[in-house]
Amino acid sequence: MGISLGLVGLGAFGGAFADLFMAHPLVDRIGLCDREPERIEQFAKKDSWRAKFNERDAYGSLDEICRSDLDALVIITQHWLHAPQCVQAMEAGKHVYSAVPLLCVPDADEILEWCDKLVRTACRTGMHYMYGETTYYHPEAMYCRRRAREGAFGEFVYAEGEYLHDVDSACNLREVIQHRLASKAGQEWKALLDRYKQRGVLSGPMHYPTHSTSGPISVMNAHAVKVCAFGRANTTNDPYFPENGYAFSDETALFQMSNAATMRICEHREIGHAGREDFRVYGTQGSFERRQWVDKRAATPVTVEEMRDPLPEEVVAAWSEAKKTSDFYGGHGGSHAYLVHEFVDAVARGRTPAINVWEAARYMAAGAVAHKSALAGGAILDVPDWGGAPG
C-alpha cells in the first residue's frame, strides 16, 4: 500500500528532490507547498505529475498543508525554519523528512534545545522524523557501515571528518546567501539574524556540522561524550563573516567518543582548497581511507559500485523510466535517491528511518557544543545525548 506526502519548499534544493519523490512506486499521491506560487507551478504543469498530483493539493503555507490528510511532509525550507516546522508537522500527525541542517542559528544553546524538542515530540506523537543528511548515503559511508556490522574494523581507535568549503569555492557561499535572502523567508532571516547580533550572539561553521560528523558517528555507531575545540577568526576584514554573524571562519574539534575512540572534526569556510567532504575511520583490525580498505597487510581500492547498497529493483525501474536514464542517483555523491527511498519506505512500512531523530541530534549536538568550546578558548565540555532509537 502506498503513501501520500507533501513537498514543503520547492526552491533549488527542494526542487532537486521533487521528481524522485513523485516517481517512487510507494508514493500514490503528492502535494506541493511553497510561499512562492510560481515554484508550485513548475511541477504542477508537468505531464508526468498528473497521475499523482491534483490541483487541490497545492498549498500556500505550512499551516494549510498541516491541515491536509497527507501522511507525511518533506520539509526543505530555510535552515532556521527546519526544527520548528518539523515539530509543527509532527504535532499535526505528519511523519517528517527534514533537510539539513536540523537548525542553524547563532545560539548553540538554542540548537541544543531544539534537539531536545524534536526528540520529545517524536516520542510523544509517535511520528517518524528523518534527517536528510547527504553524507550518510555517500558510497563510502554505506560501505563502511557494512564493514562495521561485519566486525571488520575490530575495535574503533580513531576517526576524522571534514567539510572544507571556502566561501569562494565552486559552490559559492556568497551567491547562496544572496539567493536565499531574495526570497520572502530570506528577508525574515535577515531581520532575525540582526537580533542575534544585537544580543552579541555569534555563530560558526560548527553550527552546520553534519556533513563532517555523520560519517564517523554513523559508522562507529557511537556518540560524542566530550569535546575540545578551537576557532580561527577571519583576519582580512572579509565582510561575509560579520554580515552572517560568524565569530570564526574555521573551527576544529577533538572529541572523546562513547566507544573510547577519538574523533577529529574540521568545519572550515576560509581555506585554500577546492573543497572536500570526506571522512576516514581506523580500527584495530582494519581501516578505511580515500576509497581504500586498509588492513595490516595491504590497501585495497574499492569502487563506487562496490560501495553502494543496492536499491529495490522496482524503485530502480521507476526512477530510470521517470528520469530516462540509469543515472538517477542525484547530487551530493548520489545520495539523493537513497534519502528519498529510505524515507518513503520507512513511512510505508511503519519502521524507524535509518537517519532518525536520535541520530540527527547526535550529529548536531557535537557541533553545537564544539562551538561553545571554541568560544571558551578550547574548554573541555560535555556533549549531551538523547539515546538511540528504541529497539
C-alpha positions as CSV (number, residue, x, y, z in Angstrom):
1,M,0.0,0.0,0.0
2,G,1.4,3.4,-1.0
3,I,1.5,6.7,0.9
4,S,0.7,10.3,0.4
5,L,3.2,13.0,1.0
6,G,3.7,16.8,0.6
7,L,6.8,18.6,-0.5
8,V,7.3,21.8,1.5
9,G,9.8,24.2,-0.1
10,L,10.4,24.0,-3.8
11,G,13.4,26.2,-4.3
12,A,16.6,25.0,-5.9
13,F,17.4,22.3,-3.3
14,G,13.8,21.1,-2.7
15,G,13.2,21.0,-6.5
16,A,16.1,18.7,-6.9
17,F,14.3,16.0,-5.0
18,A,10.8,16.6,-6.3
19,D,10.8,14.2,-9.3
20,L,12.4,11.4,-7.2
21,F,9.6,11.6,-4.6
22,M,6.9,11.8,-7.2
23,A,8.1,8.8,-9.2
24,H,8.7,6.5,-6.2
25,P,6.4,3.5,-6.6
26,L,5.3,3.6,-3.0
27,V,4.0,7.2,-3.4
28,D,0.4,7.3,-4.6
29,R,-0.4,11.0,-4.1
30,I,1.7,14.1,-3.8
31,G,1.1,17.6,-2.6
32,L,3.1,20.8,-3.2
33,C,3.6,23.7,-0.8
34,D,5.5,26.9,-1.2
35,R,5.0,30.6,-0.4
36,E,6.1,31.4,-3.9
37,P,3.2,30.2,-6.2
38,E,5.4,30.0,-9.3
39,R,7.5,27.3,-7.7
40,I,4.5,25.1,-7.4
41,E,3.5,25.8,-11.0
42,Q,6.8,24.4,-12.4
43,F,5.9,21.0,-11.2
44,A,2.1,21.1,-11.3
45,K,2.1,21.7,-15.0
46,K,4.3,18.6,-15.8
47,D,2.6,15.8,-17.7
48,S,4.5,13.3,-15.7
49,W,2.9,14.5,-12.4
50,R,-0.8,14.3,-13.5
51,A,-1.3,10.7,-12.2
52,K,-0.3,11.7,-8.6
53,F,-0.9,15.4,-8.3
54,N,-4.2,17.2,-8.1
55,E,-4.5,21.0,-8.0
56,R,-6.4,20.6,-4.7
57,D,-3.1,19.5,-3.2
58,A,-1.4,22.9,-3.8
59,Y,-0.8,24.8,-0.6
60,G,0.5,28.3,0.1
61,S,1.6,27.7,3.7
62,L,2.8,25.1,6.2
63,D,-0.4,25.7,8.2
64,E,-2.5,24.8,5.2
65,I,-0.7,21.6,4.4
66,C,-0.6,20.5,8.0
67,R,-4.4,20.6,7.9
68,S,-4.5,18.2,5.0
69,D,-4.9,14.4,5.2
70,L,-1.4,13.7,3.7
71,D,0.6,11.1,5.6
72,A,4.0,12.8,5.5
73,L,5.8,16.1,4.8
74,V,9.2,16.6,3.2
75,I,10.5,19.9,4.6
76,I,13.2,21.6,2.5
77,T,12.9,25.2,3.5
78,Q,15.3,27.7,5.1
79,H,17.8,26.4,7.6
80,W,16.4,28.4,10.6
81,L,12.9,27.0,10.0
82,H,13.5,23.3,9.8
83,A,13.2,22.3,13.5
84,P,10.1,24.4,14.3
85,Q,8.4,23.4,11.2
86,C,9.1,19.7,11.8
87,V,7.7,20.0,15.3
88,Q,4.6,21.6,13.9
89,A,4.2,18.9,11.3
90,M,4.6,16.1,13.8
91,E,2.1,17.7,16.2
92,A,-0.3,17.7,13.2
93,G,0.1,14.0,12.8
94,K,2.6,14.0,9.9
95,H,5.7,12.0,9.5
96,V,8.5,14.4,8.6
97,Y,11.7,14.5,6.5
98,S,13.9,17.5,7.3
99,A,16.6,18.9,5.1
100,V,19.9,19.7,6.6
101,P,20.8,21.3,8.9
102,L,18.5,20.3,11.8
103,L,18.5,24.0,12.7
104,C,21.2,26.6,12.1
105,V,21.0,29.7,14.3
106,P,23.9,31.6,16.1
107,D,22.9,30.4,19.5
108,A,24.3,27.0,20.3
109,D,22.1,26.5,23.4
110,E,19.0,27.2,21.2
111,I,20.2,24.4,18.8
112,L,20.5,22.0,21.7
113,E,17.1,23.0,23.0
114,W,15.6,22.2,19.5
115,C,17.4,18.8,19.5
116,D,15.6,18.1,22.8
117,K,12.2,19.4,21.4
118,L,12.5,17.2,18.3
119,V,13.3,14.1,20.2
120,R,10.5,14.7,22.8
121,T,7.9,15.5,20.0
122,A,8.8,12.4,18.0
123,C,8.5,10.2,21.1
124,R,5.2,11.8,22.3
125,T,3.4,11.9,18.9
126,G,4.7,8.6,17.5
127,M,5.6,10.3,14.2
128,H,8.7,9.4,12.3
129,Y,11.4,12.0,11.8
130,M,14.1,11.5,9.2
131,Y,17.1,13.8,8.8
132,G,18.2,14.3,5.2
133,E,21.9,14.1,5.7
134,T,23.5,13.5,2.3
135,T,26.9,12.2,3.7
136,Y,25.1,9.3,5.3
137,Y,24.4,7.9,1.9
138,H,27.7,8.6,0.2
139,P,29.0,5.3,-1.1
140,E,31.9,5.4,1.3
141,A,29.6,5.7,4.3
142,M,27.4,2.8,3.2
143,Y,30.4,0.6,2.6
144,C,31.9,1.4,6.0
145,R,28.7,0.7,7.9
146,R,28.6,-2.7,6.2
147,R,32.2,-3.5,7.2
148,A,31.5,-2.3,10.7
149,R,28.5,-4.6,11.0
150,E,30.8,-7.5,9.9
151,G,33.3,-6.5,12.6
152,A,36.0,-5.9,10.1
153,F,37.3,-2.8,11.8
154,G,37.8,-4.6,15.1
155,E,37.6,-2.0,17.9
156,F,37.5,1.6,16.7
157,V,40.5,3.7,17.5
158,Y,40.2,7.0,15.7
159,A,38.1,8.7,13.1
160,E,38.2,12.1,11.4
161,G,35.9,14.0,9.1
162,E,36.0,17.4,7.5
163,Y,33.9,19.7,5.4
164,L,36.3,22.1,3.6
165,H,34.1,24.7,1.9
166,D,35.6,28.0,1.3
167,V,33.1,30.8,0.8
168,D,34.6,31.4,-2.7
169,S,34.7,27.8,-3.8
170,A,32.8,26.4,-6.8
171,C,29.6,26.3,-4.8
172,N,30.0,29.9,-3.9
173,L,28.5,30.6,-0.4
174,R,28.2,34.4,-1.1
175,E,25.9,33.6,-4.0
176,V,24.0,31.0,-2.0
177,I,23.3,33.7,0.7
178,Q,22.2,36.3,-1.8
179,H,19.9,33.8,-3.5
180,R,18.4,32.8,-0.1
181,L,17.9,36.4,1.0
182,A,16.0,37.2,-2.2
183,S,13.0,35.1,-1.0
184,K,10.3,36.1,1.4
185,A,11.6,33.7,4.1
186,G,15.2,35.1,3.4
187,Q,14.1,38.6,4.4
188,E,12.7,37.3,7.6
189,W,16.0,35.5,8.3
190,K,17.9,38.8,7.8
191,A,15.8,40.5,10.4
192,L,16.2,37.6,12.8
193,L,20.0,37.5,12.3
194,D,20.2,41.2,13.2
195,R,18.5,40.5,16.6
196,Y,21.1,37.8,17.4
197,K,23.9,40.3,16.5
198,Q,22.3,42.9,18.8
199,R,22.5,40.3,21.6
200,G,26.1,39.7,20.9
201,V,25.5,36.0,19.9
202,L,27.8,34.8,17.2
203,S,27.8,31.6,15.2
204,G,30.4,29.5,13.5
205,P,30.9,26.7,10.9
206,M,30.3,24.1,13.6
207,H,26.6,25.0,13.7
208,Y,26.2,23.2,10.4
209,P,28.5,20.1,11.2
210,T,26.6,17.1,9.9
211,H,28.4,16.7,6.6
212,S,31.5,16.0,8.7
213,T,30.1,14.4,11.8
214,S,27.6,12.0,10.3
215,G,30.1,9.7,8.5
216,P,32.3,8.7,11.5
217,I,29.4,8.7,14.0
218,S,27.2,6.5,11.9
219,V,30.0,4.1,11.1
220,M,31.1,3.7,14.7
221,N,27.5,3.8,16.0
222,A,28.8,5.9,18.9
223,H,28.2,9.4,20.2
224,A,30.4,12.3,21.3
225,V,30.9,12.5,25.1
226,K,33.4,15.3,25.5
227,V,34.9,18.0,23.1
228,C,37.7,20.5,23.0
229,A,37.5,22.9,20.0
230,F,39.3,25.9,18.7
231,G,38.3,28.6,16.2
232,R,40.1,30.7,13.8
233,A,38.7,34.2,13.1
234,N,38.9,35.9,9.8
235,T,41.9,38.4,9.6
236,T,41.3,40.0,6.2
237,N,38.1,42.0,7.1
238,D,36.1,39.9,4.7
239,P,32.5,41.2,5.2
240,Y,31.0,37.8,4.7
241,F,31.7,36.6,8.2
242,P,30.5,39.6,10.3
243,E,27.5,40.0,7.9
244,N,26.4,36.4,8.6
245,G,27.1,36.5,12.3
246,Y,30.3,34.3,12.4
247,A,32.7,34.5,15.3
248,F,35.1,32.2,13.4
249,S,35.7,31.3,9.8
250,D,37.2,27.9,10.7
251,E,36.6,25.6,13.6
252,T,38.4,22.3,14.5
253,A,37.3,20.0,17.3
254,L,38.6,16.8,19.1
255,F,36.0,14.5,20.6
256,Q,36.1,11.7,23.1
257,M,33.5,9.1,21.9
258,S,31.2,6.8,23.8
259,N,33.2,3.8,22.4
260,A,36.5,5.2,23.8
261,A,37.7,6.2,20.3
262,T,38.8,9.7,19.4
263,M,37.3,11.8,16.6
264,R,38.6,14.9,14.9
265,I,36.2,17.2,13.0
266,C,37.0,20.2,10.8
267,E,34.5,22.7,9.6
268,H,36.4,25.3,7.5
269,R,34.9,28.2,5.4
270,E,38.1,30.1,4.7
271,I,40.7,27.7,3.3
272,G,42.7,27.4,0.1
273,H,41.2,24.2,-1.1
274,A,38.9,23.2,-3.9
275,G,36.5,21.6,-1.4
276,R,36.2,18.3,0.3
277,E,33.5,16.4,2.2
278,D,35.2,13.3,3.5
279,F,35.9,11.0,6.5
280,R,38.3,8.3,7.5
281,V,37.9,5.6,10.1
282,Y,40.6,3.5,11.8
283,G,40.2,0.3,13.8
284,T,42.4,-2.3,15.5
285,Q,41.9,-4.7,12.6
286,G,41.0,-2.6,9.6
287,S,40.6,0.9,8.4
288,F,39.1,3.0,5.6
289,E,40.5,6.0,3.9
290,R,40.4,7.6,0.4
291,R,38.2,4.8,-1.1
292,Q,40.5,2.1,0.1
293,W,40.0,-0.7,2.6
294,V,43.3,-1.0,4.6
295,D,44.4,-3.8,6.9
296,K,47.7,-4.8,8.4
297,R,48.9,-6.3,5.1
298,A,47.6,-4.1,2.2
299,A,45.4,-1.4,0.9
300,T,42.6,-2.4,-1.5
301,P,40.8,0.1,-3.6
302,V,37.0,-0.1,-3.6
303,T,34.8,1.2,-6.5
304,V,31.7,3.3,-6.1
305,E,29.6,0.4,-7.4
306,E,31.1,-1.9,-4.8
307,M,30.5,0.6,-2.0
308,R,26.8,1.4,-2.7
309,D,24.0,-0.5,-1.1
310,P,21.5,-2.0,-3.7
311,L,18.1,-0.3,-4.2
312,P,15.0,-2.4,-4.8
313,E,14.5,-3.4,-8.5
314,E,11.1,-1.8,-8.8
315,V,12.4,1.5,-7.5
316,V,15.3,1.5,-9.9
317,A,12.9,0.7,-12.7
318,A,10.5,3.5,-11.8
319,W,13.3,6.1,-11.5
320,S,15.0,5.0,-14.6
321,E,11.8,5.4,-16.5
322,A,11.0,8.8,-15.0
323,K,14.5,10.2,-15.5
324,K,15.1,8.5,-18.8
325,T,18.5,7.4,-17.6
326,S,20.0,4.8,-15.3
327,D,22.0,7.6,-13.6
328,F,19.1,8.7,-11.4
329,Y,21.0,9.0,-8.1
330,G,21.1,12.8,-8.0
331,G,23.5,15.1,-6.3
332,H,25.8,15.0,-3.2
333,G,27.6,11.8,-4.0
334,G,24.5,10.2,-5.4
335,S,22.8,10.3,-2.0
336,H,19.5,11.9,-3.1
337,A,18.0,8.7,-4.4
338,Y,18.8,6.8,-1.2
339,L,17.4,9.6,1.1
340,V,14.1,9.6,-0.9
341,H,13.8,5.8,-0.8
342,E,14.7,5.5,2.9
343,F,12.0,8.0,4.0
344,V,9.3,6.7,1.7
345,D,10.0,3.1,2.5
346,A,10.1,3.8,6.3
347,V,6.8,5.6,6.3
348,A,5.1,3.0,4.1
349,R,6.3,0.1,6.3
350,G,5.9,1.8,9.6
351,R,9.5,1.5,10.6
352,T,12.0,3.9,12.2
353,P,14.1,5.6,9.4
354,A,17.9,5.0,9.5
355,I,18.7,8.7,10.0
356,N,16.2,9.1,12.8
357,V,15.7,11.9,15.3
358,W,18.2,10.5,17.8
359,E,20.9,10.1,15.1
360,A,20.3,13.7,13.9
361,A,20.6,15.0,17.4
362,R,23.9,13.3,17.8
363,Y,25.3,14.9,14.6
364,M,24.1,18.4,15.6
365,A,24.9,18.4,19.3
366,A,28.5,17.5,18.6
367,G,28.9,20.7,16.6
368,A,26.9,23.0,18.8
369,V,29.0,22.1,21.9
370,A,32.2,22.3,19.9
371,H,31.3,25.9,19.0
372,K,30.7,26.6,22.7
373,S,34.1,25.2,23.5
374,A,35.8,27.3,20.8
375,L,34.1,30.4,22.2
376,A,35.5,29.4,25.6
377,G,39.1,29.1,24.2
378,G,39.1,25.3,24.0
379,A,37.4,24.4,27.2
380,I,36.6,20.7,27.6
381,L,32.8,20.4,27.6
382,D,30.3,17.5,28.0
383,V,28.2,16.7,24.9
384,P,24.5,15.8,25.7
385,D,23.0,12.7,24.3
386,W,19.3,11.6,24.0
387,G,20.0,7.9,23.4
388,G,19.3,5.9,20.3
389,A,16.3,4.7,18.5
390,P,14.2,2.2,20.6
391,G,14.8,-1.4,19.7
